[in-house]
Amino acid sequence: MPIPSGSGGAAATYETGVLVVGGGIAGLSTAISARQSGAETILIEKAPIEGRGGNTRFADAQMRFPHEADEFGPRDYSVDDMFEDLMRISRGRANPDLIRTLCENARQTAEWLTGMGLEWEKGYPHTAGYRRSPRSGGQGLVDLLYRRLEGLGGAVAYLTGAIDLIVRTDGSVAGVRARGPEGITDIYASGGVVLACGGFQANVEMRVRYLGRFADSLILRGSRYNTGEGLRMAIDAGAQPAGQWGDYHSAVLDARSPKIECGVTALYNYQMGIFVDRQGRRFLDEGEDFRDHTYVKFSKFIVEQAGGEAWCLFDQKAYQREEFARAWRPVGPPVEANTLKELADGMELPAENLMDTVANFNAAIQPGEYDLDRLDGKRTLGITPPKSNWALPLDSPPYLAIPVTGGITFTFGGIRCDTSARVIDTRGQVMEGLYAAGEPMGEIFYYNYPGASSVIRGAVFGKIAGAHAAARSPA
Ligand SMILES: Cc1cc2nc3c(=O)[nH]c(=O)nc-3n(C[C@H](O)[C@H](O)[C@H](O)COP(=O)(O)OP(=O)(O)OC[C@H]3O[C@@H](n4cnc5c(N)ncnc54)[C@H](O)[C@@H]3O)c2cc1C
């Protein structure tokens, strides 16, 4: 239950202008924006200094934002294009006001990061060219922003986890009670509290409660510290749950990945091969769309419908391509063999099934030009499931097989916010003094995920929340 303001019981009490809970991209963007707007800030981070940065530090931190052709991609990507992609991939369920705000602010927020010293790689091929990667990945991004925040005089308290909200008698949020090295502390914030402390992906109890019993064994790709306190605290204080609480972001992972904080062990090259289940049968359309629009749903399909694990198969035509290595950071060597029979033996699945699957697949491939840069329509005909694009026969040994499974990155369920990142209560009213940015914000992602949009979401709404809360804080 939220704590009434001034109720005592804390070992120490602090006051600030804007209190930020969590130090990943959303929290750092919030705190920097609040400092730039002139407010005092304290950022509390549950992790020790070496574990700071949340999911963001494990990510490549690719970001999509509108841009013109030739800047780093072959075609224009407008605010409307981005809006349509994000709405389409959520099957129309995302909150259009939040998505419009995200798309309209994405580019200038990316430029704001650039202005702080962020350097970018050249554009990323085969995903319609709309995403860019920080040169030093998520870890470099996080380190850069901590340096900037400290340079601006923002305070950071590590090993300090928020455990509850402090509310005034009028229902507005006055601060946060936290557990840290000094014991229990109360931190009051005149401008507001911004919850930027992730989803509940690292909390196995909540995972099973909201996602289902299969979810207890999912590989956790990112931070162990995102255990859902922000969501719980906000909802206990009256915030409106919003978004798809029964769904989550994931990726097709090498099944041998570490079970926790495995980082980027995803296979992003499956569109160059085929998936087979543990019986050696194909079970989905590997070429349905650009991998950016399929990797999340395919990984869930593997976990929930293909029995938890599957295999991704390639031949040398795929393996020899430059893009193959770029889209795969091996956790271990693939199973490799000169014949499909030997490959099946190495994979410990029925050889006849695998040979049958590959023969049928190869025979169904239609003529056409193979082009990974577009939906090339080079497809199969007469088999189920089809492969709708990028269908080449598997006929160039040695063949390779990599074991795959699904993991969890972050959860989609969150709390309702307006376009200023203010939290909305169950009456539909703004909760004065409470904001959310990044993963705790609901109504952005549903069912699937448009690649490269979570880091930019955290940056956009963190920047907005920081400036808004700072404006409420007396100078
Ligand atoms: C391997 C991997 C690759 C990814 N690749 C991409 C990509 O390329 N592009 C993209 O857009 N997204 C990517 N993502 C997703 C993206 O990184 C995250 O969704 C995004 O960075 C989340 O930012 P955030 O600030 O909301 O949360 P986080 O970065 O997770 O930060 C939350 C912070 O809150 C802290 N915290 C938690 N609870 C408390 C508490 N009670 N009190 C105080 N602090 C608390 C945590 O320690 C953490 O530091 C990837 C994720 C992973 C794991």
The ligand as a Tripos MOL2 file, in Angstrom:
@<TRIPOS>MOLECULE
LIG
   53    58     1     0     0
SMALL
NO_CHARGES

@<TRIPOS>ATOM
      1 C1         19.7590   -8.4120  -25.3560 C.3       1 LIG1
      2 C2         18.8280   -7.2670  -25.6100 C.ar      1 LIG1
      3 C3         18.8510   -6.6230  -26.8450 C.ar      1 LIG1
      4 C4         17.9700   -5.5590  -27.0950 C.ar      1 LIG1
      5 N1         18.0770   -4.8860  -28.2710 N.ar      1 LIG1
      6 C5         17.3410   -3.7670  -28.4490 C.ar      1 LIG1
      7 C6         17.5730   -2.9200  -29.5670 C.ar      1 LIG1
      8 O1         18.5260   -3.1130  -30.3410 O.2       1 LIG1
      9 N2         16.7430   -1.8410  -29.7310 N.ar      1 LIG1
     10 C7         15.7170   -1.5580  -28.8620 C.ar      1 LIG1
     11 O2         14.9990   -0.5930  -29.0720 O.2       1 LIG1
     12 N3         15.5140   -2.3380  -27.7790 N.ar      1 LIG1
     13 C8         16.3180   -3.4010  -27.5400 C.ar      1 LIG1
     14 N4         16.1370   -4.1410  -26.4180 N.ar      1 LIG1
     15 C9         15.1010   -3.7260  -25.4600 C.3       1 LIG1
     16 C10        15.5570   -2.4580  -24.7530 C.3       1 LIG1
     17 O3         16.9240   -2.5710  -24.4230 O.3       1 LIG1
     18 C11        14.7910   -2.1610  -23.4720 C.3       1 LIG1
     19 O4         13.4250   -2.4270  -23.5620 O.3       1 LIG1
     20 C12        15.0120   -0.6910  -23.0940 C.3       1 LIG1
     21 O5         16.3920   -0.4000  -23.0930 O.3       1 LIG1
     22 C13        14.4040   -0.4450  -21.7280 C.3       1 LIG1
     23 O6         14.8240    0.7870  -21.2400 O.3       1 LIG1
     24 P1         14.2520    1.2510  -19.8330 P.3       1 LIG1
     25 O7         15.0210    2.4340  -19.4310 O.co2     1 LIG1
     26 O8         12.7670    1.3150  -19.8740 O.co2     1 LIG1
     27 O9         14.5670    0.0180  -18.8370 O.3       1 LIG1
     28 P2         15.9780   -0.5460  -18.3690 P.3       1 LIG1
     29 O10        17.0590   -0.1820  -19.2930 O.co2     1 LIG1
     30 O11        15.7690   -1.9880  -18.1030 O.co2     1 LIG1
     31 O12        16.2490    0.2190  -17.0060 O.3       1 LIG1
     32 C14        15.4630   -0.0370  -15.8610 C.3       1 LIG1
     33 C15        16.3240    0.2480  -14.6330 C.3       1 LIG1
     34 O13        15.5040    0.2520  -13.4600 O.3       1 LIG1
     35 C16        16.2320   -0.3460  -12.4040 C.3       1 LIG1
     36 N5         15.2580   -0.7770  -11.3990 N.ar      1 LIG1
     37 C17        14.4010   -1.8110  -11.4420 C.ar      1 LIG1
     38 N6         13.6280   -1.8250  -10.3510 N.ar      1 LIG1
     39 C18        14.0000   -0.7680   -9.6010 C.ar      1 LIG1
     40 C19        13.5580   -0.2370   -8.3510 C.ar      1 LIG1
     41 N7         12.5710   -0.8150   -7.6400 N.pl3     1 LIG1
     42 N8         14.1690    0.8730   -7.8660 N.ar      1 LIG1
     43 C20        15.1860    1.4670   -8.5460 C.ar      1 LIG1
     44 N9         15.6440    0.9950   -9.7310 N.ar      1 LIG1
     45 C21        15.0380   -0.1030  -10.2570 C.ar      1 LIG1
     46 C22        16.9940   -1.4680  -13.0680 C.3       1 LIG1
     47 O14        18.1060   -1.8650  -12.3070 O.3       1 LIG1
     48 C23        17.3880   -0.8270  -14.4020 C.3       1 LIG1
     49 O15        18.6450   -0.2020  -14.3130 O.3       1 LIG1
     50 C24        17.0270   -5.1720  -26.1170 C.ar      1 LIG1
     51 C25        17.0270   -5.7890  -24.8710 C.ar      1 LIG1
     52 C26        17.9320   -6.8150  -24.6050 C.ar      1 LIG1
     53 C27        17.9400   -7.4410  -23.2360 C.3       1 LIG1
@<TRIPOS>BOND
     1     1     2 1
     2     2     3 ar
     3     2    52 ar
     4     3     4 ar
     5     4     5 ar
     6     4    50 ar
     7     5     6 ar
     8     6     7 ar
     9     6    13 1
    10     7     8 2
    11     7     9 ar
    12     9    10 ar
    13    10    11 2
    14    10    12 ar
    15    12    13 ar
    16    13    14 ar
    17    14    15 1
    18    14    50 ar
    19    15    16 1
    20    16    17 1
    21    16    18 1
    22    18    19 1
    23    18    20 1
    24    20    21 1
    25    20    22 1
    26    22    23 1
    27    23    24 1
    28    24    25 2
    29    24    26 1
    30    24    27 1
    31    27    28 1
    32    28    29 2
    33    28    30 1
    34    28    31 1
    35    31    32 1
    36    32    33 1
    37    33    34 1
    38    33    48 1
    39    34    35 1
    40    35    36 1
    41    35    46 1
    42    36    37 ar
    43    36    45 ar
    44    37    38 ar
    45    38    39 ar
    46    39    40 ar
    47    39    45 ar
    48    40    41 1
    49    40    42 ar
    50    42    43 ar
    51    43    44 ar
    52    44    45 ar
    53    46    47 1
    54    46    48 1
    55    48    49 1
    56    50    51 ar
    57    51    52 ar
    58    52    53 1
@<TRIPOS>SUBSTRUCTURE
     1 LIG1         1 GROUP 0 **** ****
